[in-house]
């Protein structure tokens, strides 16, 4: 196992938010997948979920309806509170 796979990659909130904004709505696991870079190690869904919940409290993202039964779908909140 290489050194790069021993540690998870922890994207910044700005990177996560940019990913959410680029794809109008996404479930947590898909956001983690899109942010994964093989040379930097895995991005864990649990980490993304914690950051999304923190950004939700800060009013940057919101949960939106999804066709999935248990997965949370997220959307960025635009300036002024509209999505």
TITI-227909 format. One line per field, with one value per atom (N, C-alpha, C): residue number from 1; residue in three letters; chain; atom name; y, z, x. Coordinates in steps of 0.2 Angstrom, whole numbers. Layout:
<sites>
i c(NUM|...)
aa c(ALA|...)
ch c(A|...)
at c(CA|...)
v c(Y|...)
w c(Z|...)
u c(X|...)
</sites>
This chain:
<sites>
i c(1|1|1|2|2|2|3|3|3|4|4|4|5|5|5|6|6|6|7|7|7|8|8|8|9|9|9|10|10|10|11|11|11|12|12|12|13|13|13|14|14|14|15|15|15|16|16|16|17|17|17|18|18|18|19|19|19|20|20|20|21|21|21|22|22|22|23|23|23|24|24|24|25|25|25|26|26|26|27|27|27|28|28|28|29|29|29|30|30|30|31|31|31|32|32|32|33|33|33|34|34|34|35|35|35|36|36|36|37|37|37|38|38|38|39|39|39|40|40|40|41|41|41|42|42|42|43|43|43|44|44|44|45|45|45|46|46|46|47|47|47|48|48|48|49|49|49|50|50|50|51|51|51|52|52|52|53|53|53|54|54|54|55|55|55|56|56|56|57|57|57|58|58|58|59|59|59|60|60|60|61|61|61|62|62|62|63|63|63|64|64|64|65|65|65|66|66|66|67|67|67|68|68|68|69|69|69|70|70|70|71|71|71|72|72|72|73|73|73|74|74|74|75|75|75|76|76|76|77|77|77|78|78|78|79|79|79|80|80|80|81|81|81|82|82|82|83|83|83)
aa c(UNK|UNK|UNK|UNK|UNK|UNK|UNK|UNK|UNK|UNK|UNK|UNK|UNK|UNK|UNK|UNK|UNK|UNK|UNK|UNK|UNK|UNK|UNK|UNK|UNK|UNK|UNK|UNK|UNK|UNK|UNK|UNK|UNK|UNK|UNK|UNK|UNK|UNK|UNK|UNK|UNK|UNK|UNK|UNK|UNK|UNK|UNK|UNK|UNK|UNK|UNK|UNK|UNK|UNK|UNK|UNK|UNK|UNK|UNK|UNK|UNK|UNK|UNK|UNK|UNK|UNK|UNK|UNK|UNK|UNK|UNK|UNK|UNK|UNK|UNK|UNK|UNK|UNK|UNK|UNK|UNK|UNK|UNK|UNK|UNK|UNK|UNK|UNK|UNK|UNK|UNK|UNK|UNK|UNK|UNK|UNK|UNK|UNK|UNK|UNK|UNK|UNK|UNK|UNK|UNK|UNK|UNK|UNK|UNK|UNK|UNK|UNK|UNK|UNK|UNK|UNK|UNK|UNK|UNK|UNK|UNK|UNK|UNK|UNK|UNK|UNK|UNK|UNK|UNK|UNK|UNK|UNK|UNK|UNK|UNK|UNK|UNK|UNK|UNK|UNK|UNK|UNK|UNK|UNK|UNK|UNK|UNK|UNK|UNK|UNK|UNK|UNK|UNK|UNK|UNK|UNK|UNK|UNK|UNK|UNK|UNK|UNK|UNK|UNK|UNK|UNK|UNK|UNK|UNK|UNK|UNK|UNK|UNK|UNK|UNK|UNK|UNK|UNK|UNK|UNK|UNK|UNK|UNK|UNK|UNK|UNK|UNK|UNK|UNK|UNK|UNK|UNK|UNK|UNK|UNK|UNK|UNK|UNK|UNK|UNK|UNK|UNK|UNK|UNK|UNK|UNK|UNK|UNK|UNK|UNK|UNK|UNK|UNK|UNK|UNK|UNK|UNK|UNK|UNK|UNK|UNK|UNK|UNK|UNK|UNK|UNK|UNK|UNK|UNK|UNK|UNK|UNK|UNK|UNK|UNK|UNK|UNK|UNK|UNK|UNK|UNK|UNK|UNK|UNK|UNK|UNK|UNK|UNK|UNK)
ch c(A|A|A|A|A|A|A|A|A|A|A|A|A|A|A|A|A|A|A|A|A|A|A|A|A|A|A|A|A|A|A|A|A|A|A|A|A|A|A|A|A|A|A|A|A|A|A|A|A|A|A|A|A|A|A|A|A|A|A|A|A|A|A|A|A|A|A|A|A|A|A|A|A|A|A|A|A|A|A|A|A|A|A|A|A|A|A|A|A|A|A|A|A|A|A|A|A|A|A|A|A|A|A|A|A|A|A|A|A|A|A|A|A|A|A|A|A|A|A|A|A|A|A|A|A|A|A|A|A|A|A|A|A|A|A|A|A|A|A|A|A|A|A|A|A|A|A|A|A|A|A|A|A|A|A|A|A|A|A|A|A|A|A|A|A|A|A|A|A|A|A|A|A|A|A|A|A|A|A|A|A|A|A|A|A|A|A|A|A|A|A|A|A|A|A|A|A|A|A|A|A|A|A|A|A|A|A|A|A|A|A|A|A|A|A|A|A|A|A|A|A|A|A|A|A|A|A|A|A|A|A|A|A|A|A|A|A|A|A|A|A|A|A|A|A|A|A|A|A)
at c(N|CA|C|N|CA|C|N|CA|C|N|CA|C|N|CA|C|N|CA|C|N|CA|C|N|CA|C|N|CA|C|N|CA|C|N|CA|C|N|CA|C|N|CA|C|N|CA|C|N|CA|C|N|CA|C|N|CA|C|N|CA|C|N|CA|C|N|CA|C|N|CA|C|N|CA|C|N|CA|C|N|CA|C|N|CA|C|N|CA|C|N|CA|C|N|CA|C|N|CA|C|N|CA|C|N|CA|C|N|CA|C|N|CA|C|N|CA|C|N|CA|C|N|CA|C|N|CA|C|N|CA|C|N|CA|C|N|CA|C|N|CA|C|N|CA|C|N|CA|C|N|CA|C|N|CA|C|N|CA|C|N|CA|C|N|CA|C|N|CA|C|N|CA|C|N|CA|C|N|CA|C|N|CA|C|N|CA|C|N|CA|C|N|CA|C|N|CA|C|N|CA|C|N|CA|C|N|CA|C|N|CA|C|N|CA|C|N|CA|C|N|CA|C|N|CA|C|N|CA|C|N|CA|C|N|CA|C|N|CA|C|N|CA|C|N|CA|C|N|CA|C|N|CA|C|N|CA|C|N|CA|C|N|CA|C|N|CA|C|N|CA|C|N|CA|C|N|CA|C|N|CA|C|N|CA|C|N|CA|C)
v c(-6|0|6|11|17|22|26|31|36|37|41|38|31|28|27|28|27|33|39|44|47|48|51|58|60|67|70|76|80|86|87|93|98|104|110|111|115|117|120|125|128|123|118|113|109|107|103|108|114|119|120|120|121|115|109|103|103|105|105|110|116|121|119|115|113|108|104|99|100|104|107|103|97|93|86|84|77|74|67|64|64|63|63|59|53|48|50|53|56|62|66|72|69|64|61|58|55|52|57|62|68|71|71|75|70|64|59|60|60|61|55|50|44|46|51|53|56|58|61|56|50|46|46|42|42|48|49|54|50|50|46|50|46|49|52|49|51|58|60|66|71|70|74|75|70|71|76|75|80|87|88|95|98|93|96|98|94|96|103|104|110|116|115|120|121|116|117|122|121|125|132|133|140|143|139|141|141|137|137|132|126|121|119|115|113|106|102|96|97|93|93|86|86|79|75|69|64|58|54|48|42|44|39|38|32|31|34|33|34|39|40|45|52|56|63|67|71|74|82|85|92|96|103|108|114|118|124|129|134|139|145|148|154|160|166|172|174|177|179|174|167|162|158|159|155|149|144|138|138)
w c(0|0|0|-4|-5|1|2|8|6|0|-1|0|1|2|10|14|21|24|22|25|20|23|19|17|11|9|12|15|18|14|9|5|10|8|12|10|15|14|7|5|-1|-7|-7|-12|-12|-7|-6|-9|-7|-9|-17|-19|-27|-30|-28|-31|-31|-25|-24|-29|-30|-34|-42|-43|-50|-52|-48|-49|-45|-47|-44|-38|-38|-32|-32|-26|-26|-19|-19|-13|-10|-3|0|-3|-5|-7|-14|-18|-25|-24|-19|-18|-16|-12|-9|-15|-20|-26|-30|-31|-36|-33|-27|-24|-23|-24|-24|-29|-27|-31|-29|-34|-32|-29|-31|-28|-21|-19|-12|-7|-9|-4|-5|-1|-1|2|0|3|6|13|16|16|15|15|22|27|34|35|32|33|29|23|19|22|25|29|34|38|44|42|36|33|30|27|24|30|35|41|44|44|47|42|36|31|31|32|33|38|44|50|48|44|42|37|34|29|22|21|14|9|12|9|12|8|11|9|12|10|5|0|-5|-6|-9|-10|-15|-14|-18|-19|-24|-26|-22|-18|-14|-7|-4|2|8|8|14|13|7|6|6|9|9|3|0|-6|-4|-7|-5|-11|-10|-15|-11|-15|-12|-12|-7|-6|-9|-14|-17|-13|-15|-11|-11|-5|-4|-2|-1|2|-3|-9|-14|-16|-18|-21|-28)
u c(4|0|4|3|7|5|10|9|3|1|-5|-11|-12|-18|-19|-14|-14|-18|-19|-22|-28|-33|-39|-37|-40|-40|-46|-45|-50|-51|-56|-57|-59|-58|-60|-67|-70|-77|-78|-74|-74|-74|-70|-70|-76|-79|-85|-91|-91|-96|-96|-90|-89|-92|-91|-93|-101|-104|-111|-114|-111|-114|-113|-108|-107|-112|-115|-120|-126|-130|-136|-138|-138|-140|-137|-134|-131|-131|-131|-131|-124|-124|-117|-112|-113|-108|-106|-110|-108|-103|-105|-100|-93|-93|-87|-83|-87|-84|-81|-85|-82|-76|-75|-70|-63|-64|-59|-53|-47|-42|-37|-36|-32|-25|-22|-15|-15|-21|-22|-25|-27|-31|-38|-42|-49|-52|-58|-62|-68|-69|-74|-81|-86|-93|-94|-92|-94|-91|-85|-82|-86|-88|-92|-99|-102|-108|-107|-102|-101|-100|-96|-95|-102|-106|-112|-117|-117|-121|-119|-113|-110|-112|-111|-113|-120|-124|-131|-133|-130|-131|-129|-124|-121|-126|-130|-135|-132|-127|-123|-126|-129|-132|-139|-143|-149|-151|-155|-157|-163|-163|-168|-171|-177|-180|-176|-177|-173|-177|-175|-178|-176|-170|-167|-171|-172|-175|-171|-165|-161|-155|-153|-148|-150|-146|-147|-145|-149|-148|-147|-141|-140|-140|-141|-141|-138|-134|-131|-137|-136|-141|-137|-141|-138|-138|-134|-134|-142|-144|-150|-155|-153|-157|-161|-160|-164|-159|-162|-158|-157)
</sites>
